[in-house]
Amino acid sequence: MGRRARDRRRQQQQRQERGERQRRRADGAGVFQGWAGGYPEIVKENELFERYYRELGIVPDGEWGDFMAALREPLPATLRITGYRSHAREILHCLKEKYFKELEDLEVDGQKVEMPQSLSWYPEELAWHTNLSRKILRKSPQLEKFHQFLVSETECGNISRQEAVSMIPPLLLNVNPHHKILDMCAAPGSKTAQLIEMLHADMNDPFPKGFVIANDVDNKRCYLLVHQAKRLNSPCIMVVNHDASSIPNLQIDVDGRKEVLFYDRILCDVPCSGDGTMRKNIDVWKKWTTQNSLQLHGLQLRIATRGVEQLAEGGRMVYSTCSLNPIENEAVIASLLEKSQGENSQELTGCIYIYSLKVMLKDGQWLEEWKDVPSNRQTQIRPTMFPVKDEEKLKAMNLERCFRILPHHQNTGGFFVAVLIKKSPMPWNKRQPKVISFKGAEMLTFNNISGLFLESVHDKNIKKEGVCGPPPSKKMKLFGFKEDPFVFLPEDDPLFLPIQKFYALDPSFPKMNLLTRTQEGKKRQLYMVSKELRNVLLNNSEKMKVINTGIKVWSRNSDGEQFGCAFRLAQEGIYTLYPFIHERIINVCIEDVKILLTQENPFLSKFSSETQKKVKDMAMGSIVLKYDPDPTKPDDLQCPILLCGWQGKTSLRAFVPRNERLHYLRMMGVEVFKAKRKDEESESKTEEEVQHRLAQTEEGMDVEDKEHDLVTKMEFKKRCGGINTVV
């Protein structure tokens, strides 16, 4: 049987299976009807769970009924507005004055929609919650516009849909722009995004001195992390792929000598059993057992230990889980404090510490001391799961300073968090590693902390300058597959001179921080990182697997050289580049911005006379289109906008992604919604052709010579997914 015949048979079988599932759902016998039709309803009961936590006493007296009732209720939807961006106030105003008002007196499936409320503990009203679940937001016709707004703004990075308790650990880190930050278990990336926001608290500084290194052990989840981080367009984020419990020590160059990199802030949000997420992950009800925590405790302790080892003196680490179990929480903190001879930070109070911490076996038997553990279970149940016997030592740990968040207290998920501050080197790491020189190379001796062997070969005669790639030797190879290398542009690279001249870049522009992802052939994209991340990249290529770093600032245009520069500006890097650009800037009014965002390739005659004059005095090619708010017109948009544009012979266009277009239009009061197609199948072929053409356009293909013949209003409408605009 040929391949095509097999494919046809498989497709036929899939159609038959879908039909059978639909018939079973239509019968409805013995299944839950509604959104989850066709699947048995999960019963939100687990006797072992209730017995376990009742006997541990994690819930205050008289609150058990409220605790269990809250666990059985759906989790409220929460969103967070990106705070460091200049238009955060505009987004908040749009939410409060438009979308939230439309929810007044609204009922969905007979249930009254509660008005969204701001989270009182989150700064500047930038976090909100509502009783609308994600399922209702996706499916309800009454909420279609609100849902589209959330999806579009999330893609732009202006809004993050994040659980309320998940926002707490980054806040407790107390991040400043100069801090070096490690996120040990970062995927999927909502907390990482928060850390990046805090790093860019000063909007006037495109390159803060600090950075975020976001790590995850799962390679696939690292790419999800990249997607989250890229929304924020920061040159100060690096995504790496390592086991957090053995993440390597990195080195940086300090005044010509190598030093170990210690972090000012570390977020240690470890893998956990997740029984605090029962409200959104209802599978936990039927899968929960006492063994989940026993299997994770050792890993959690190793990760936390590795974290404090890499923390700088005076630095701060936040340990957190979405678990209620003391074995994953207080037991880990107590063991860590006992080894380090320390105590918990006093910034958090309110945790009901479990002094009678004990372990339950599968059969429900309780073990209260390590000596009670059967010999055949001592590989799974560890001494660190039990409380410290010395009462004085236990009291000195101040474990009551930890904080456990219970679902019924503030209508959230369950969570645990503890803040640790490093006052001195760890007892097992009093002696700092020494640098031994031999034959022009440098090697660090064994480190007492973890037994890791830190090796850094630095031979300028062998290693290409400015190239950060995978290990050159099979003997030193740490991973089974490679990422593209990170190649920094040499200071005298002829590629940069036309760019510098065309855009009149300031002499202070950090051109040494430009990099590409290829060593050979034409460079299609140019990326930029901060000076501090460049230092990390150049000094750690042999022991660090970098998945992604930097933001795209220029893209090659196939025919750009005839206009004086082969590279056009990229929208995602425009806010980073703008402070260094002195030419190719056109100031536009708000009406011009609306034309640029609602028409794909408008003629110059459609713009204001001031804009037409400025364009005629400028050569063709890539430009910056800048809108400055007018304080005398409070009804207009009151935050600045930067758009990447292209000036043609008779037209002016903006190279701005779809969701970013929608964002700016909403902020200007233009009603934007996605029109539903009546016959999607009949238009699918045309849609594919248009999307292919527009994909070429966004990659910098030459479309200017054909201008309006190639890009029509119909194509622009399809590019925006059937977007209708009403001023």
C-alpha positions as CSV (number, residue, x, y, z in Angstrom):
1,M,0.0,0.0,0.0
2,G,1.4,3.4,-1.0
3,R,1.9,6.4,1.3
4,R,-1.1,8.3,-0.1
5,A,-3.4,5.3,0.3
6,R,-2.3,4.9,3.9
7,D,-2.9,8.6,4.5
8,R,-6.4,8.4,3.0
9,R,-7.3,5.3,5.1
10,R,-6.0,7.0,8.3
11,Q,-8.0,10.2,7.6
12,Q,-11.1,8.0,7.0
13,Q,-10.6,6.2,10.3
14,Q,-10.2,9.5,12.1
15,R,-13.5,10.8,10.6
16,Q,-15.3,7.7,11.7
17,E,-13.9,8.0,15.2
18,R,-15.0,11.6,15.4
19,G,-18.5,10.7,14.2
20,E,-18.7,8.0,16.9
21,R,-17.6,10.4,19.6
22,Q,-20.3,12.9,18.5
23,R,-23.0,10.2,18.5
24,R,-21.9,9.2,22.1
25,R,-22.1,12.8,23.2
26,A,-25.5,13.1,21.6
27,D,-26.8,10.1,23.5
28,G,-25.7,11.8,26.7
29,A,-26.3,8.7,28.8
30,G,-24.2,8.7,32.0
31,V,-22.0,11.6,30.9
32,F,-21.7,15.2,32.0
33,Q,-23.5,17.6,29.7
34,G,-22.2,21.1,28.9
35,W,-18.7,22.3,27.9
36,A,-17.1,19.0,28.7
37,G,-19.8,16.9,27.0
38,G,-18.7,13.4,26.1
39,Y,-16.4,12.9,29.1
40,P,-17.2,11.7,32.6
41,E,-17.4,14.4,35.2
42,I,-14.5,14.3,37.7
43,V,-15.9,14.0,41.2
44,K,-14.2,16.6,43.4
45,E,-13.7,14.2,46.3
46,N,-10.6,12.5,47.7
47,E,-10.9,11.0,51.2
48,L,-7.1,10.5,51.6
49,F,-6.5,14.1,50.7
50,E,-8.9,15.3,53.4
51,R,-7.7,12.9,56.0
52,Y,-4.0,13.8,55.4
53,Y,-4.5,17.6,55.6
54,R,-7.0,17.5,58.5
55,E,-4.5,15.6,60.6
56,L,-1.6,17.8,59.7
57,G,-3.7,20.9,60.7
58,I,-2.7,23.2,57.9
59,V,-6.2,24.8,58.0
60,P,-7.1,26.9,61.1
61,D,-9.8,25.5,63.4
62,G,-13.3,26.1,62.1
63,E,-12.3,26.8,58.5
64,W,-12.1,23.3,57.0
65,G,-15.6,23.6,55.4
66,D,-14.7,26.9,53.8
67,F,-11.3,25.5,52.7
68,M,-12.9,22.4,50.9
69,A,-15.7,24.5,49.4
70,A,-13.2,26.9,47.9
71,L,-11.2,24.0,46.4
72,R,-14.4,22.8,44.6
73,E,-15.1,26.2,43.0
74,P,-13.5,27.3,39.7
75,L,-10.5,29.5,40.0
76,P,-11.2,33.2,39.1
77,A,-9.5,34.5,35.9
78,T,-6.7,37.0,36.7
79,L,-4.7,39.3,34.4
80,R,-1.7,41.6,34.9
81,I,-0.9,44.7,32.9
82,T,2.8,45.1,32.0
83,G,3.9,47.8,34.3
84,Y,7.1,49.1,32.8
85,R,5.7,50.2,29.5
86,S,4.7,53.8,29.1
87,H,1.2,52.9,27.9
88,A,0.3,50.8,30.9
89,R,-1.9,53.7,32.1
90,E,-3.7,53.8,28.7
91,I,-4.4,50.0,28.8
92,L,-5.8,50.3,32.4
93,H,-8.0,53.2,31.3
94,C,-9.3,51.2,28.3
95,L,-10.1,48.2,30.5
96,K,-11.9,50.2,33.2
97,E,-13.8,52.6,30.9
98,K,-14.7,50.2,28.1
99,Y,-14.4,46.5,28.6
100,F,-15.2,46.3,32.3
101,K,-18.3,48.6,31.9
102,E,-19.6,46.2,29.3
103,L,-19.7,43.5,31.9
104,E,-22.2,45.3,34.1
105,D,-25.4,43.4,34.6
106,L,-24.2,40.7,32.2
107,E,-25.3,37.1,32.7
108,V,-23.6,34.0,31.1
109,D,-25.4,30.7,31.3
110,G,-27.7,32.1,34.0
111,Q,-24.7,33.2,36.2
112,K,-24.2,36.9,36.9
113,V,-20.8,38.1,35.9
114,E,-19.1,39.9,38.8
115,M,-17.4,43.1,38.0
116,P,-13.6,42.7,37.9
117,Q,-11.8,43.8,41.0
118,S,-8.2,44.9,41.3
119,L,-5.8,42.9,43.5
120,S,-5.3,45.2,46.5
121,W,-1.8,44.0,47.2
122,Y,-0.5,44.5,43.7
123,P,0.9,47.9,42.9
124,E,-0.9,50.6,40.9
125,E,-4.0,48.6,40.1
126,L,-2.1,46.6,37.5
127,A,-3.6,43.2,38.4
128,W,-7.3,42.3,38.3
129,H,-9.4,39.2,38.8
130,T,-13.0,38.2,37.9
131,N,-15.2,35.1,38.3
132,L,-15.1,34.5,34.6
133,S,-13.3,31.3,33.9
134,R,-11.1,30.8,30.8
135,K,-13.7,28.3,29.5
136,I,-16.5,30.9,29.6
137,L,-14.3,33.6,28.1
138,R,-13.5,31.4,25.1
139,K,-17.0,30.1,24.5
140,S,-19.4,32.9,25.4
141,P,-20.6,35.1,22.5
142,Q,-21.3,38.1,24.8
143,L,-17.7,38.1,25.8
144,E,-16.2,37.7,22.4
145,K,-14.7,41.2,22.1
146,F,-13.3,41.1,25.6
147,H,-11.7,37.8,24.9
148,Q,-10.2,39.0,21.6
149,F,-8.8,42.0,23.5
150,L,-7.2,39.8,26.1
151,V,-5.7,37.4,23.4
152,S,-4.4,40.3,21.3
153,E,-2.8,42.2,24.2
154,T,-1.3,39.1,25.6
155,E,0.4,38.4,22.3
156,C,1.8,41.9,22.3
157,G,3.2,41.5,25.9
158,N,1.0,44.2,27.3
159,I,-1.1,41.8,29.4
160,S,-0.3,38.5,31.0
161,R,-3.0,36.1,32.1
162,Q,-1.4,34.8,35.3
163,E,-2.7,33.2,38.5
164,A,-2.8,35.7,41.4
165,V,-0.6,33.7,43.7
166,S,1.9,33.3,40.9
167,M,2.5,37.0,41.0
168,I,3.7,37.0,44.6
169,P,7.3,35.5,44.4
170,P,8.7,38.1,41.9
171,L,7.3,40.9,44.1
172,L,9.1,39.5,47.1
173,L,12.4,39.4,45.3
174,N,12.4,43.2,45.4
175,V,14.2,43.5,42.1
176,N,16.2,46.6,41.0
177,P,17.5,47.4,37.5
178,H,21.1,46.5,38.4
179,H,20.4,43.1,39.8
180,K,21.7,39.9,38.3
181,I,18.8,37.4,38.4
182,L,18.5,33.7,38.0
183,D,15.1,32.0,37.5
184,M,15.9,28.4,38.2
185,C,12.8,26.6,37.0
186,A,11.3,29.3,34.7
187,A,8.9,27.7,32.3
188,P,6.2,28.5,31.2
189,G,7.5,32.0,31.9
190,S,4.9,34.2,33.6
191,K,7.1,34.9,36.6
192,T,10.1,35.5,34.3
193,A,8.1,38.1,32.4
194,Q,7.4,39.8,35.7
195,L,11.1,39.9,36.5
196,I,11.9,41.4,33.1
197,E,9.3,44.2,33.8
198,M,11.0,45.0,37.1
199,L,14.4,45.1,35.4
200,H,13.1,47.7,33.0
201,A,11.5,49.9,35.7
202,D,13.4,52.9,34.2
203,M,11.9,53.4,30.7
204,N,14.7,55.9,29.9
205,D,17.4,53.3,30.2
206,P,17.3,50.8,27.2
207,F,20.1,48.7,28.7
208,P,19.8,48.2,32.5
209,K,22.9,46.9,34.1
210,G,21.1,43.8,35.4
211,F,19.8,40.7,33.5
212,V,17.6,37.7,33.9
213,I,18.9,34.2,33.1
214,A,15.8,31.9,32.8
215,N,16.5,28.2,33.1
216,D,14.4,25.1,32.6
217,V,15.4,21.4,32.4
218,D,12.8,20.6,29.7
219,N,14.0,21.6,26.2
220,K,10.5,21.9,24.8
221,R,9.3,24.1,27.6
222,C,12.3,26.3,27.1
223,Y,10.8,27.3,23.7
224,L,7.5,28.2,25.5
225,L,9.6,30.3,27.8
226,V,11.3,32.0,24.8
227,H,7.8,32.9,23.4
228,Q,6.8,34.5,26.7
229,A,10.0,36.4,27.1
230,K,10.1,37.7,23.5
231,R,6.8,39.5,24.0
232,L,8.6,42.0,26.3
233,N,11.4,42.9,23.8
234,S,14.2,43.0,26.3
235,P,18.0,42.7,25.5
236,C,18.6,41.6,29.0
237,I,17.1,38.1,29.0
238,M,18.8,34.8,28.3
239,V,17.0,31.4,28.2
240,V,19.2,28.4,29.1
241,N,18.5,24.6,29.3
242,H,20.0,22.9,32.4
243,D,19.0,20.7,35.3
244,A,18.4,23.3,38.0
245,S,19.9,21.0,40.7
246,S,23.2,21.0,38.9
247,I,23.2,24.2,37.0
248,P,26.8,25.1,36.3
249,N,28.7,27.9,37.9
250,L,29.3,30.7,35.3
251,Q,32.2,33.1,35.0
252,I,32.4,36.7,34.0
253,D,35.3,39.0,33.1
254,V,35.9,41.6,35.8
255,D,38.8,44.0,34.9
256,G,40.6,41.4,32.9
257,R,40.3,38.5,35.3
258,K,37.8,35.7,35.6
259,E,35.4,35.6,38.5
260,V,32.5,33.3,39.4
261,L,29.1,34.8,38.7
262,F,27.0,35.1,41.9
263,Y,23.4,36.3,41.5
264,D,21.8,39.1,43.5
265,R,18.3,37.6,43.2
266,I,17.2,34.0,42.6
267,L,13.7,32.7,42.0
268,C,13.5,29.1,43.1
269,D,9.9,28.1,42.0
270,V,10.5,24.3,42.2
271,P,8.6,21.4,40.5
272,C,5.9,20.3,43.0
273,S,2.9,18.0,43.4
274,G,0.6,20.9,42.6
275,D,-2.2,20.1,44.9
276,G,-2.7,23.9,45.4
277,T,-3.9,24.0,41.8
278,M,-7.0,21.8,42.3
279,R,-9.3,24.6,41.3
280,K,-7.9,24.8,37.8
281,N,-6.3,21.3,37.4
282,I,-9.2,19.1,38.4
283,D,-7.3,16.0,37.5
284,V,-5.4,16.4,40.8
285,W,-8.6,15.3,42.7
286,K,-8.3,11.8,41.3
287,K,-4.5,11.6,41.0
288,W,-3.5,12.9,44.4
289,T,-1.6,10.5,46.7
290,T,0.8,10.9,49.5
291,Q,3.6,9.5,47.4
292,N,3.8,12.6,45.1
293,S,5.5,14.7,47.7
294,L,7.8,12.0,48.8
295,Q,9.1,11.6,45.3
296,L,9.8,15.3,44.8
297,H,11.2,16.3,48.2
298,G,14.8,15.3,47.4
299,L,14.8,17.1,44.0
300,Q,13.3,20.3,45.6
301,L,16.0,20.3,48.3
302,R,18.8,19.8,45.8
303,I,17.5,22.7,43.7
304,A,17.1,25.0,46.7
305,T,20.6,24.1,47.9
306,R,22.1,24.8,44.5
307,G,20.2,28.1,44.5
308,V,21.7,29.4,47.8
309,E,25.2,28.2,46.6
310,Q,24.9,30.6,43.6
311,L,23.5,33.5,45.6
312,A,25.7,36.5,46.3
313,E,26.3,37.5,49.9
314,G,23.4,39.9,50.8
315,G,21.4,38.4,48.0
316,R,17.8,37.3,48.2
317,M,16.2,34.0,47.2
318,V,12.5,33.2,47.1
319,Y,11.5,29.6,47.4
320,S,8.0,28.8,46.3
321,T,5.6,25.9,45.3
322,C,2.0,25.6,44.4
323,S,1.7,22.8,46.9
324,L,0.1,22.7,50.3
325,N,2.3,19.9,51.6
326,P,4.8,20.6,54.4
327,I,7.1,17.9,53.0
328,E,7.6,20.1,49.9
329,N,7.6,23.3,51.9
330,E,8.7,23.7,55.5
331,A,10.7,20.5,55.5
332,V,12.8,21.7,52.6
333,I,13.3,25.1,54.2
334,A,14.1,23.6,57.6
335,S,16.7,21.2,56.0
336,L,18.3,24.1,54.1
337,L,18.5,26.3,57.2
338,E,19.9,23.5,59.3
339,K,22.7,22.8,56.8
340,S,23.5,26.5,56.4
341,Q,23.1,27.4,60.1
342,G,20.7,30.2,59.3
343,E,17.2,31.5,59.8
344,N,14.3,32.6,57.6
345,S,13.7,36.2,56.5
346,Q,11.3,38.1,58.8
347,E,9.6,39.9,55.8
348,L,6.8,37.3,55.7
349,T,4.6,36.3,58.6
350,G,1.4,34.3,59.0
351,C,2.4,30.7,58.2
352,I,1.0,28.0,60.5
353,Y,4.1,25.9,60.9
354,I,3.6,22.2,61.3
355,Y,5.6,21.3,64.4
356,S,4.2,17.8,64.4
357,L,5.4,17.2,60.8
358,K,4.9,13.5,59.9
359,V,4.9,11.2,56.8
360,M,2.0,9.1,55.6
361,L,2.5,5.9,53.7
362,K,0.2,4.6,50.9
363,D,-1.8,2.5,53.3
364,G,-2.5,5.5,55.5
365,Q,0.0,4.7,58.2
366,W,1.7,7.7,59.9
367,L,5.4,7.8,60.6
368,E,6.4,10.5,63.1
369,E,10.1,10.0,63.3
370,W,12.9,8.8,61.0
371,K,13.6,5.8,63.3
372,D,10.0,4.6,62.5
373,V,10.7,4.3,58.8
374,P,11.0,0.6,57.6
375,S,14.4,-0.2,56.1
376,N,12.8,-1.0,52.7
377,R,11.4,2.6,52.5
378,Q,14.5,4.5,53.6
379,T,15.5,5.2,50.0
380,Q,12.2,7.0,49.3
381,I,11.6,8.6,52.8
382,R,14.5,10.7,53.9
383,P,15.4,12.1,57.3
384,T,15.0,15.7,56.0
385,M,11.2,15.0,55.8
386,F,10.9,15.0,59.6
387,P,11.2,18.0,62.0
388,V,14.4,18.8,63.7
389,K,14.6,17.2,67.1
390,D,16.4,20.0,68.8
391,E,13.7,22.4,70.0
392,E,16.1,25.4,70.4
393,K,17.5,24.9,66.9
394,L,13.9,24.6,65.5
395,K,12.9,27.8,67.2
396,A,15.9,29.6,65.9
397,M,14.9,28.8,62.3
398,N,11.8,31.0,62.6
399,L,9.8,28.8,60.3
400,E,6.7,30.8,61.2
401,R,8.0,33.5,58.9
402,C,7.2,31.3,55.9
403,F,3.8,31.9,54.3
404,R,1.2,29.5,53.2
405,I,-1.7,30.9,51.1
406,L,-5.0,29.0,51.5
407,P,-7.6,29.1,48.7
408,H,-10.5,30.3,50.9
409,H,-8.7,33.3,52.4
410,Q,-8.5,35.4,49.2
411,N,-10.3,33.3,46.6
412,T,-7.0,32.1,45.1
413,G,-5.1,28.9,44.5
414,G,-3.0,27.3,47.2
415,F,0.6,28.4,47.5
416,F,3.7,28.5,49.7
417,V,6.5,31.0,49.7
418,A,9.6,31.7,51.8
419,V,12.2,34.5,51.5
420,L,15.9,33.6,52.3
421,I,18.7,36.2,52.5
422,K,22.3,35.0,52.3
423,K,24.5,36.6,55.1
424,S,27.7,34.7,54.5
425,P,29.1,31.8,52.4
426,M,27.6,28.4,53.0
427,P,29.5,26.4,55.7
428,W,30.5,23.8,53.1
429,N,31.8,26.6,50.9
430,K,34.0,28.8,53.1
431,R,37.0,28.4,50.8
432,Q,36.6,30.2,47.4
433,P,37.8,28.3,44.3
434,K,41.3,29.2,43.1
435,V,42.3,29.9,39.6
436,I,45.3,27.8,38.4
437,S,47.1,28.8,35.2
438,F,48.9,26.4,32.9
439,K,50.1,26.7,29.3
440,G,47.9,29.7,28.5
441,A,44.7,28.1,29.8
442,E,42.7,28.6,32.9
443,M,41.0,26.0,35.0
444,L,39.0,26.3,38.2
445,T,39.7,23.7,40.9
446,F,37.0,21.5,42.4
447,N,34.4,23.6,44.2
448,N,33.5,22.5,47.7
449,I,29.9,23.5,47.2
450,S,28.7,20.8,44.9
451,G,31.7,19.0,43.5
452,L,31.2,20.5,40.1
453,F,34.2,20.8,37.9
454,L,34.4,24.3,36.5
455,E,36.6,24.4,33.4
456,S,37.1,27.3,31.1
457,V,39.7,27.0,28.3
458,H,40.7,30.4,27.0
459,D,43.1,30.1,24.1
460,K,42.9,33.0,21.7
461,N,44.9,31.1,19.1
462,I,42.2,28.4,18.9
463,K,38.9,30.0,19.7
464,K,37.4,32.5,17.3
465,E,37.0,35.9,18.9
466,G,33.3,36.8,19.6
467,V,31.9,33.4,18.8
468,C,29.8,31.6,21.4
469,G,29.0,28.2,20.1
470,P,28.7,24.6,21.3
471,P,31.7,22.8,22.7
472,P,34.3,22.1,20.0
473,S,35.4,18.8,21.4
474,K,33.3,15.6,21.6
475,K,34.9,14.8,24.9
476,M,33.5,18.0,26.4
477,K,30.1,17.8,24.7
478,L,27.3,18.2,27.3
479,F,24.2,17.9,25.1
480,G,22.9,15.6,22.4
481,F,22.0,18.4,20.0
482,K,23.2,21.9,19.2
483,E,21.7,25.4,19.0
484,D,22.8,27.9,16.4
485,P,25.9,29.8,17.6
486,F,25.9,33.4,18.9
487,V,28.4,35.3,16.8
488,F,29.2,38.9,17.9
489,L,30.1,41.4,15.2
490,P,33.8,42.4,15.2
491,E,34.4,46.0,15.9
492,D,35.7,46.6,12.4
493,D,33.0,44.6,10.6
494,P,32.2,46.3,7.3
495,L,28.6,45.3,7.6
496,F,28.0,47.9,10.3
497,L,29.4,51.0,8.6
498,P,26.5,51.5,6.2
499,I,24.0,51.0,9.0
500,Q,25.8,53.5,11.2
501,K,25.9,56.1,8.4
502,F,22.3,55.6,7.2
503,Y,20.7,56.0,10.6
504,A,23.3,58.5,12.0
505,L,23.8,56.3,15.0
506,D,25.2,58.0,18.1
507,P,28.9,57.3,18.8
508,S,27.9,55.8,22.1
509,F,25.9,53.1,20.4
510,P,27.2,49.7,21.8
511,K,27.9,48.0,18.5
512,M,30.0,45.3,20.2
513,N,26.8,44.0,21.6
514,L,25.4,43.2,18.1
515,L,25.3,39.5,17.2
516,T,24.0,37.1,14.5
517,R,23.1,33.4,14.6
518,T,25.3,32.3,11.8
519,Q,29.0,32.1,11.1
520,E,28.9,31.7,7.4
521,G,26.9,33.3,4.5
522,K,24.8,36.4,4.5
523,K,23.6,37.7,7.8
524,R,19.8,38.1,7.6
525,Q,19.1,39.3,11.1
526,L,21.0,41.4,13.6
527,Y,20.3,40.9,17.3
528,M,21.4,42.9,20.4
529,V,22.1,42.0,24.0
530,S,23.2,44.1,26.9
531,K,26.9,44.5,27.8
532,E,26.5,42.3,30.9
533,L,24.9,39.4,28.9
534,R,27.7,39.7,26.3
535,N,30.1,39.2,29.1
536,V,28.3,36.1,30.2
537,L,28.0,34.7,26.7
538,L,31.6,35.1,25.8
539,N,33.0,33.5,29.0
540,N,30.7,30.5,29.3
541,S,30.1,28.9,25.9
542,E,31.7,25.6,26.9
543,K,29.4,24.9,29.8
544,M,26.1,26.7,29.1
545,K,23.4,25.7,26.6
546,V,21.8,28.9,25.5
547,I,18.4,28.5,23.8
548,N,17.8,32.1,23.0
549,T,18.9,35.6,23.9
550,G,18.8,39.2,22.6
551,I,16.2,41.1,20.5
552,K,16.0,41.6,16.8
553,V,17.0,45.1,15.8
554,W,17.6,44.9,12.1
555,S,16.4,42.6,9.2
556,R,18.0,42.4,5.8
557,N,16.0,43.8,2.9
558,S,16.9,42.1,-0.4
559,D,17.0,45.3,-2.3
560,G,17.8,47.7,0.5
561,E,21.3,48.4,-0.7
562,Q,20.0,50.5,-3.5
563,F,18.6,52.8,-0.8
564,G,21.9,53.1,1.1
565,C,21.4,50.4,3.6
566,A,20.7,46.7,3.3
567,F,19.1,46.5,6.7
568,R,15.7,47.8,7.8
569,L,14.6,48.4,11.3
570,A,12.7,45.7,13.2
571,Q,9.7,46.7,15.3
572,E,10.5,44.5,18.3
573,G,13.8,46.4,18.8
574,I,12.8,49.9,18.0
575,Y,12.4,51.1,21.6
576,T,15.9,49.9,22.3
577,L,17.4,51.5,19.2
578,Y,15.6,54.8,19.2
579,P,17.8,56.6,21.7
580,F,20.8,56.1,19.4
581,I,19.1,57.1,16.1
582,H,19.6,60.7,15.0
583,E,18.2,60.6,11.4
584,R,15.4,58.8,9.5
585,I,12.8,60.0,12.1
586,I,9.5,61.5,11.1
587,N,7.1,62.9,13.6
588,V,3.5,62.2,12.8
589,C,0.1,63.3,14.2
590,I,-2.5,60.9,15.6
591,E,-4.6,60.9,12.4
592,D,-1.5,59.8,10.4
593,V,-0.9,57.0,12.9
594,K,-4.5,55.8,12.3
595,I,-3.9,55.8,8.5
596,L,-0.6,53.9,8.9
597,L,-2.3,51.2,11.1
598,T,-5.5,50.7,9.1
599,Q,-4.2,50.9,5.6
600,E,-1.4,48.6,4.3
601,N,0.3,50.9,1.8
602,P,-1.3,54.3,1.8
603,F,-0.4,57.0,-0.8
604,L,1.5,60.0,0.6
605,S,-1.4,62.3,-0.4
606,K,-3.5,60.7,2.4
607,F,-1.2,62.1,5.1
608,S,-1.1,65.5,6.7
609,S,0.7,68.3,4.8
610,E,3.5,68.4,7.5
611,T,4.1,64.7,7.1
612,Q,4.2,64.9,3.3
613,K,6.8,67.7,3.5
614,K,9.0,65.7,5.8
615,V,8.8,62.6,3.7
616,K,9.7,64.4,0.5
617,D,12.8,65.8,2.1
618,M,14.0,62.3,3.0
619,A,15.5,59.5,0.8
620,M,13.6,56.3,0.4
621,G,14.1,53.4,2.8
622,S,13.5,52.4,6.4
623,I,12.4,55.1,8.8
624,V,11.1,55.7,12.3
625,L,7.6,57.1,12.7
626,K,7.1,58.8,16.0
627,Y,4.0,60.0,17.7
628,D,4.3,62.4,20.6
629,P,1.2,63.1,22.7
630,D,-0.3,66.6,22.8
631,P,-1.0,67.6,26.4
632,T,-3.5,70.2,25.2
633,K,-5.6,67.4,23.7
634,P,-6.4,65.1,26.7
635,D,-8.9,63.1,24.6
636,D,-6.1,61.9,22.3
637,L,-3.7,59.1,23.2
638,Q,-1.3,60.3,25.9
639,C,1.6,58.0,25.5
640,P,4.4,58.1,22.8
641,I,4.4,55.6,19.9
642,L,7.3,54.4,17.8
643,L,6.6,52.5,14.6
644,C,9.0,51.1,12.0
645,G,8.1,52.3,8.6
646,W,9.2,52.2,4.9
647,Q,9.2,55.2,2.6
648,G,8.5,54.3,-1.0
649,K,8.3,56.5,-4.1
650,T,4.7,57.5,-3.6
651,S,3.7,55.8,-0.4
652,L,4.4,55.4,3.3
653,R,3.8,52.2,5.2
654,A,4.3,50.7,8.7
655,F,6.0,47.4,9.4
656,V,4.1,46.5,12.5
657,P,2.8,43.0,13.5
658,R,-1.0,42.5,13.5
659,N,-1.5,42.4,17.3
660,E,0.6,45.5,17.8
661,R,-1.5,47.3,15.2
662,L,-4.7,46.3,17.1
663,H,-3.2,47.4,20.4
664,Y,-2.4,50.9,19.2
665,L,-5.8,51.3,17.5
666,R,-7.6,50.4,20.7
667,M,-5.5,52.9,22.7
668,M,-6.6,55.5,20.2
669,G,-10.3,54.7,20.6
670,V,-10.7,52.8,17.4
671,E,-13.2,50.0,17.8
672,V,-11.5,46.8,16.6
673,F,-13.1,43.4,16.3
674,K,-12.6,40.2,14.4
675,A,-15.4,39.5,11.9
676,K,-16.5,35.9,11.6
677,R,-16.3,34.5,8.1
678,K,-19.4,32.9,6.7
679,D,-17.6,30.5,4.4
680,E,-14.1,29.9,5.6
681,E,-13.5,27.0,3.2
682,S,-14.2,29.0,0.1
683,E,-11.7,31.6,1.2
684,S,-8.9,29.3,2.5
685,K,-6.9,29.2,-0.7
686,T,-7.0,33.0,-1.1
687,E,-6.1,33.3,2.5
688,E,-3.0,31.1,2.1
689,E,-1.8,33.0,-0.9
690,V,-2.2,36.3,0.9
691,Q,-0.5,35.1,4.0
692,H,2.4,33.7,2.0
693,R,2.8,37.1,0.2
694,L,2.6,39.0,3.5
695,A,5.1,36.7,5.2
696,Q,7.5,37.6,2.4
697,T,6.8,41.2,3.0
698,E,7.6,41.0,6.7
699,E,10.9,39.2,5.9
700,G,12.0,42.3,4.0
701,M,11.2,41.1,0.4
702,D,11.0,43.8,-2.2
703,V,7.5,44.9,-2.5
704,E,8.0,48.7,-3.0
705,D,8.4,48.6,-6.7
706,K,5.0,47.0,-7.1
707,E,3.4,48.9,-4.3
708,H,-0.4,49.0,-4.5
709,D,-0.7,46.3,-7.2
710,L,0.6,43.7,-4.8
711,V,-0.8,44.7,-1.5
712,T,-4.5,45.6,-1.6
713,K,-7.0,46.6,1.0
714,M,-8.5,43.1,0.8
715,E,-5.2,41.5,1.6
716,F,-4.6,43.9,4.5
717,K,-8.0,42.9,5.9
718,K,-7.1,39.2,5.6
719,R,-3.7,39.8,7.2
720,C,-5.5,41.2,10.2
721,G,-7.7,38.1,10.3
722,G,-10.9,39.8,9.2
723,I,-10.4,42.9,11.3
724,N,-13.0,45.6,11.1
725,T,-12.3,49.1,12.4
726,V,-14.8,51.8,13.4
727,V,-13.6,55.2,14.5
